[in-house]
Amino acid sequence: MRARAALLCLCALGAYILWTSSTDQLVQSLPSESRPWLDTSPDPLTPLTPTLPTHPDQPATAPEAPVEPTQPASAVDVVPSHRPPQPSSPRPRKTHNASACIGPTVPPALPPKEAEALKAEIWRTTKAWGYHELAQNYRPFKGMDVLDIGMGQGPMGVVAISVGVKSYKGMDPALCINQRARTRDKTVGRAPNEGECLLIRDSAECKKEGETCEKFRSCMDLWRKKYHTFPYTGLEIMQAYAGRIVLLPGTFASLQPSGLIKHGSFQVATMWLVTEHLPNNRDVIEGIFEWTTPGQLLVLKHHNYYGFDGHHQKPRYPEKYDPTNPSETSVAFWRHLNPTSWVFNSTNTNRVRLGDLIALIDVYFDCAWRATFESKWSPALDAKLWEKLKNRGFARNELLINKWSAACARREAPLPATWLESRVWLLPATDGSYEPMPLPDQLMSKHRGNTVTRIPAKQKHLEQYLARLLGAAQQIGHLQGRIEELETEVSTAKAYELQITEKMSAATMQLTEQRAAAERAQASVEQLRREARSCVKRRSRQHLWPRPKPVRSRMRLLVRSGRRWKKSWNTC
């Protein structure tokens, strides 16, 4: 029996070997399209076309792949077009490194129902992240074609379309349209950045504990809450808003071969708090001039690095200064202008001088502008501090301006400007060795109020854009100021509440003592009453009435005995 079983096993093994060899020969004889399980095609998100040379303004982490403007992007250039899930539970997607970023392209359109569903989901997420509050930036341009420069990874185009902008093109060399990117959550207010948290980690308070220090960990948690991954890619946003939103990774020079941007194809170019980050403002302003036609608009907002708070740092006002916070001690009272400050050495800002920027824009555009001063900063710039900063080449008003906003019209031709070659657009020296262009005369003289406005005589129509734009901005500034006032009132109310609580505790103790004293006094009164009653009874028992006598004698005796009894009762 054992021999028979072994023979059967050998026969079965031989039959299996013959079957597998015949199957392999059959598979090899089939054409490749009949074998989808053996597909060795490259990553669907990897560009199949050669990348463009990296422009000086474009980071090397975002290579670009040119496409023909007349040809739609193929399926290998986009992520799957099926409907994504709700933002609360985003689907897992394949992650890629920075080298996988694709170049400028327009993805194929989705079916109408699928596009509408995706659009609704993106809009809900945009509102949940607080970006709808920036709608005032785009309301003045309803019905216009907008080119937004340096908008970052946020869904700014979604907000622009929601307020009636005709079409939106966003241009940023740091864009990676096929990846979900870290984006600022606008619902999170003022939060520290990573540099501030590292200062806390290295401070004396956390030096022993290092990264396990509770103060450092809470700082990093708040920073991560402020910047986290937006659940939709640029390609998905373009698919949801097909024909109305185009996101372009690159610069004017690198985007020219793609044909996705054309000369004069937009009516207004916008830059929202971008000019303080660009490595070369001259290249960007000249690029906008070359790609626009006379009369087309440039609207921008610039945050002045040389103000009291540096680049949106804490403290914003002198009275908010916390000398125990290491990140504030190197910023407050214009210490961020010193090379020893961590903000001074940050690569996130270019420290462009305000006079240089205003003069540069004036060469190519005729602008209506408004400078916003912070009156609370002026008392902190005392005579001693001002003398030191004056010797380093600063103008007083340059140190008191918070923001500079402008609505500009393109000139027919640029003004003569031989001084442009000598300007430093990235990290100019602050020790007095560099002399910037002077501020306009309106900003150099004394001013009343918190704003200084300039409206060119031949560009009166720009005032409407500036008024509408800054009206919303002033409203937001007023609301922010009101929030700070309410926070101060809340702090004052809490302190007052604490004082009232302490007073109530003291009053309660005093009342308790008074009640105890009243009880003791009541007990004493009762004791005295008992003693008085006892005395009366004792005296009344001791009094002996005399024998009856005639009426007259008896009356006298009663009077006498009453007096004697009254006297004895009083002395009891």
Disulfide bonds with the S-S distance in Angstrom:
Cys101-Cys176 2.01
Cys197-Cys219 2.03
Cys206-Cys213 2.01
Cys367-Cys408 2.00
Cys535-Cys572 0.77
